[in-house]
Amino acid sequence: MDDTGLLSGSNSGDYIVKLGIFVEISIISGAVTNFGAILRAATGANVGRYLAIGDIHGCFTALTTLVKSIGLHDDDTIITLGDYVDRGPDSALVVDFIIELSQRYNLVPLRGNHEIMMLDSRQKKSWHHAWLNYGGDATLYSYSGSNSNAEAFDSIPDSHLDFLENQLVPFYECESHFFVHANADANVALKDQKDPTLYWRRYGDPERHCSNKIMVCGHTNQKSGLPAQNDNSICIDTWAYGDGWLSCLDVGSGNIWQANEAGETRSFTLDDLENDRVPRTDPQNW
């Protein structure tokens, strides 16, 4: 840690004493629940970003362009908000890329309603036609070249099915924010949220959650291509599969990166968003 200056110089002993006291107080009081938060609060040190990525919907070009634009660090936590599949052209490539990303970084993949529909369609033939109408045809085509045959599921690798069935989680939270696919009941603890709320309820004007944390969600596409927000929440489904963008939000800094299926990028901040200063695209795209 010498290269950071945290433990170098004549004040290193004071630093250790102060940090030790802060850790002890925080644990006893229950005020801080992980070491990252303790280190941030005690020293102001940067121990990694919390990066939320909105609904991808089979948009592989937008996803890979976005990841390159962000410039991931080893200590980042990446929270993908679900809806990896359907509508866009490359669901198979997207799932493969997300799995690979999870093996290289600390990635928290949330479950979206489109993953639920896909798996239900596989297990219940009566759901198959409905799922196709919600973009499932594009998903099957990305795996098998067939967009309607129920047997096309046989072309989906076991590793992808295992990821979609067993690796996705309903929510995630850090010190200041929590992350869900669609929405959350403001008066219900995250662990007690109902599935219809987590995966299906549309974004409106949410109240502050009882945890006092800010909600980050997707699901409700913003056809403006810009995130929607109020004081209690931000929705970053910015219509990647349409004419919009795929968005990533750094909840600590308020930085937002976007990329689209044309390979264009742009970046701005929440302050820019509030003050109507969002660029058309980044300068290198002009």
Secondary structure, 3 states (H helix, E strand, C coil): CHHHCCCCCCCHHHHHHHHHHHHHHHHHHCCCCCHHHHHHHHHCCCCCCEEEECCCCCCHHHHHHHHHHHCCCCCCEEEECCCCCCCCCCHHHHHHHHHHHHHHCEEEEECCHHHHHHHHHHHCHHHHHHHHHHHHHHHHHHHHCCCCCHHHHHHCCHHHHHHHHHHCECEEECCCEEEECCCCCCCCCHHHCCHHHHHCCCCCCCCCCCCCCEEEECCCCCCCCCCEEECCEEECCCCCCCCCCEEEEECCCCEEEEECCCCCEEEEEHHHHHCCCCCCCCHHHC
